[in-house]
């Protein structure tokens, strides 16, 4: 009878047992890839990498938004499929993305929504194909796993920005056009909310400085819950010298603390050059016991690092979703509350 040690050695010698469909190799050392900018009439592939589309009208809304941008929508083959709460089986959702990256007529890929499911398809993406065919991929929330995974594996600049079903109001659309159509090196800064237009002071989206100063580095970030869940995998970019931004929604404060602690003890915070905390919509204390405040949690983890850091950026599950370049060099000013792109994110 084969003993346990020999059995494990035999498994290790058989790469097909645990191998994923495509070879994984971190993008460290590979040159930065920028996608081509959007032009009027560019084709946008609409995909469902995460939660299912249950209401056809929602898809029609996304189609109208894409047309309103002056772009041409093309639906992924498996877009309207459903596997429980997911938009089809993992390999099928991944196949749609692989197909659109291979299609030279498609300029950008836009998910309908987040929800849950992107992490499940990361092993099935063809990163060699994606690297050979760089194009715009944009999204937020659960799409964090997708934009970080592609950047980690290919060094392609991806974009933390609108999903298809976001508001597409003036401010959101303006940033999208400036970054992805016009190729501007944009400086992001909190804008005054309409509710504050007739007040003597600003109430919403106030920035706070955690630690003064300026810092430069590659911009990495997104949804804290999603990022925390993929730490330790090959789908997390290198944090060395990076600027990290985080946001979340509908999480108890102790859970925010738990996830930030995970990043801390994984050694990621110690690698950072700078930090920005965005919005944590409806993040409240647990009703059953006393709580730290959200500010206390963030300051506890970030202030001891001694790196330039600020709190309250207009990044998150809010009305206007900014288009931020993942993997691109930026500079933050923790006193002014800005994130400044140091170069265009598209060619």
Secondary structure, DSSP 4 states (H G I P E B T S, - for coil): ---HHHHHHHHHT-TTTT--SS-----TTSPPB-BPPP-TT-EEEEE-SSB----HHHHHHHHHHHHHTT-EEEE-TTTT--BTTBSS-HHHHHHHHHHHHH-TTEEEEEES--SS-HHHHGGGS-HHHHHHT--EEEE-GGGHHHHHHHHHHH-B-EEE---TTS---HHHHHHHHHHHTS---PEEE----GGGTTSSS--TT--EEEE-SEEEEEEEEEEHHHHHHHTTSTTS---TT-EEEEEEES--HHHHHHHHHHHHHTT-GGG-SEEEEEEEET----TTS----HHHHHHHHHGGG-SEEEE--S-SSSSS---EEETSEEEEETTTTEEEESS-SB-
